């Protein structure tokens, strides 16, 4: 090939880079290529320092959830074609478009909305982009959110939309943990672009008055943006039914391994109206028909909206996001079906309640803190035991149990409180072991 | 057309999954609740009636074999790097060794939770820390964050750090402009705008494909926050004045972020940190062999020089001599750009790939990628109707090249979109054209990374040549292509008609009044 080009040294091809810019030293990396056997031995030796779900029982969620993953999900997302495809149109990549359209369709059913975007990075970046959409649709520049919102998610939403909007906190009710509607009414104004509410909220309570929150937003001409954990929608009313204009959420629970928080997939559903569609720069995929009767095709909606065409005039940037996980989620949802999905959510809510009931029997422990219905996440307060969450978790870890997330930094007003999560993967004996472990931890 | 005519894409005419649904059919069953638990807490949901879902979600109802058959067929109708010739430019569609997958999918990698105690995730933290160090060594930067989830997300992260830097100097309000170039990836302007900057875009001159230094001089001012450019450009042209740009921007007090998403020609050859850039990013799903996943997950670590390290997103991964840990104690950090710590599966794959290649292998990667590309240029330039802009000035390109089919279009009416639809009839994935606007008429941007064989390049060129010849002799066959794809020509009107478009099956059913459908 070199001689075909009239060269004898590959270095001659690099002469477009002037000498003064060339790197001549050593990078200091492992010098030589390594055999597959040797690489695998080394990397697996390093990874063996991890403790996976096979070696410990974990009761932590808080943005990434442990669920049972059907083998069929892994089978499909390992398909070489899905794994290594990228950006062809539906003529060459019909299958990935169809799988993603089906993901969109099923998310639409879970949240009860007609329009769903191409999958996004994660829930909080999706929420940040939903805020950009709300600001663009309303022309207003302030967003209200309850203080129960995860500070991490809020920070990410600000990174995505802080340049065009300000965020104004609303109190949550200290008894129920739910948004304080009186305080919301006090803070809402004609400057409000959107009220952002997560349901269930980060601290666990199901927001029972969500419909009223939506009415308060709409009465002042603001949009109602709802964030969701999708499995809860097996038992909780879908946001589309209680007035949401935009719905965001995290798809990782839908058949995707936790990967140390590295395999997230955000989604945005929205009112199927042109004013919303033009208020985003993300890919929107529509189904269409072909010249051959009964054949489906897929194409992009108004591609001129995206950064690829509009550049700095686009409402938001877009890019390589999370299609492989969306395809996986589509497999998961079609395996469960309506009844399986409802059963799953019912299983979780009952197991979580069992855990809360048993934990509450331990002297000096308060769980959950809030008098509200909960789904899978709930708080445990250790104040009366004089033990910190750190101490309790250390004790549990020695027994092969990962306790809840400490909220001491994020919510100092809640004292020594952990955020715990129970799902369908926890057996009664797992939960009993957690209860026993905590009982011992606080009594020693 | 003698060798390739036998190809035909898989064409299952696979229904939408809702069309396969049959009431009451089930695949997996959920784990269920032990009876002791139900005895203890009852079976009531205890959700207030207005918050209780009335009707189960309308998901499809299928058996597991049906689900597997359906998605397997969809995968067969998808053209990946593993499927065939797939040299879509700007994207570095290299082969991703299977060992990367095997490692990333093991339970020790996949089944760990981000909030597990640090002592139980030392293996993954060690790999993240080591990858960060290696990326520093490869780029000449001083520190890295692995948090951003794609190239455009990385540029946003860099733009937020640029803002934080100027804010810390009390110049945040004054420095509200970002300068980019039209042949930089559009996220350089797009993400900078999302971060709140006004964007100035420079265009190349007639002769070199690079902007005139005077144009940059005119744009740079006390309002300049940063220059954010890609080098080499998406055209494959390396802008050799990059060090002069950096000097000029530094002189007016701005920062420079160079997009190294596609660094496949630079490994061991040029370190953008040594050249003087303040910030950069790499796409692990391009240069470092993480797969593209049908459009994600991506992963795009950002690198900075020491004077900007304090602004990196939290947490960073650190090592105290005995253990690895997440450092949140960084008061000047821009905060967070994505949940948790980054796209860990891709981080593992990139780490595995770098270890497999070693320094020698990385250099060779760039050498072969550049050799492949210039070989392709030589061959493709001989095809009637195809030209390479700015070749008179410099015919060499780095890892990719942007050709023009302007002449073909002029002479035959066949443009690059027609050609792209036709080459897939021969089992070749369509090629990158160009992001908008098309500065080069009818742009065609292939990129043959190091894993592309000479035979594949020859087949690619032969196919383009055959299609161009068809354009002169029988343009209709090109214009009406594809003929051997999974589907026939699509009706594109839903693309811009809100009454027709449907992003979900339920929207399709309701808009198109298919009352007989589910």
Interface residues (C-beta under 8 A of the other chain):
Chain A: X1 X2 X4 X5 X10 X13 X14 X15 X16 X17 X18 X20 X21 X22 X23 X26 X27 X28 X29 X30 X31 X32 X33 X34 X36 X39 X40 X42 X43 X44 X46 X47 X48 X49 X50 X51 X52 X53 X54 X56 X58 X60 X62 X63 X64 X66 X68 X70 X72 X74 X75 X76 X78 X79 X80 X81 X82 X83 X84 X85 X86 X87 X88 X89 X90 X91 X92 X93 X94 X95 X96 X98 X99 X100 X101 X102 X104 X105 X106 X107 X108 X109 X110 X113 X114 X115 X116 X117 X118 X119 X121 X122 X123 X124 X125 X132 X152 X153 X155 X156 X158 X159 X160 X162 X163 X164 X206 X207 X208 X210 X211 X233 X234 X235 X236 X237 X238 X242 X257 X258 X259 X260 X261 X262 X263 X264 X272 X273 X274 X277 X281 X284 X285 X286 X287 X288 X289 X290 X291 X292 X294 X295 X296 X297 X298 X299 X300 X301 X302 X303 X304 X307 X308 X309 X310 X311 X312 X313 X314 X316 X317 X318 X319 X320 X321 X322 X323 X324 X325 X327 X330 X331 X333 X334 X335 X336 X337 X338 X339 X340 X341 X342 X343 X344 X346 X347 X349 X350 X351 X353 X354 X357 X358 X373 X393 X397 X402 X405 X424 X425 X427 X428
Chain B: X9 X13 X14 X15 X16 X17 X18 X25 X26 X27 X28 X29 X30 X31 X32 X33 X34 X36 X37 X38 X40 X41 X43 X45 X46 X47 X48 X50 X51 X52 X53 X54 X56 X57 X58 X59 X60 X61 X62 X64 X67 X68 X70 X71 X72 X73 X74 X75 X76 X77 X78 X79 X80 X81 X82 X83 X86 X88 X91 X93 X96 X97 X99 X101 X102 X103 X105 X106 X107 X108 X109 X110 X111 X112 X113 X114 X115 X116 X117 X119 X120 X121 X122 X123 X124 X126 X127 X134 X137 X138 X140 X149 X150 X151 X152 X153 X155 X156 X157 X160 X186 X187 X189 X190 X191 X192 X193 X194 X195 X196 X199 X201 X238 X240 X242 X243 X268 X269 X270 X271 X274 X275 X283 X285 X291 X292 X293 X294 X295 X296 X297 X298 X334 X335 X336 X337 X338 X339 X340 X341 X342 X343 X344 X345 X346 X347 X348 X351 X352 X354 X355 X356 X357 X358 X359 X360 X361 X362 X367 X370 X371 X372 X374 X375 X378 X394 X396 X397 X398 X421 X424 X429 X430 X432 X435 X436 X437 X454 X482 X485 X486 X487 X488 X489 X490 X491 X492 X493 X494 X495 X496 X498 X500 X501 X502 X503 X504 X505 X506 X507 X508 X510
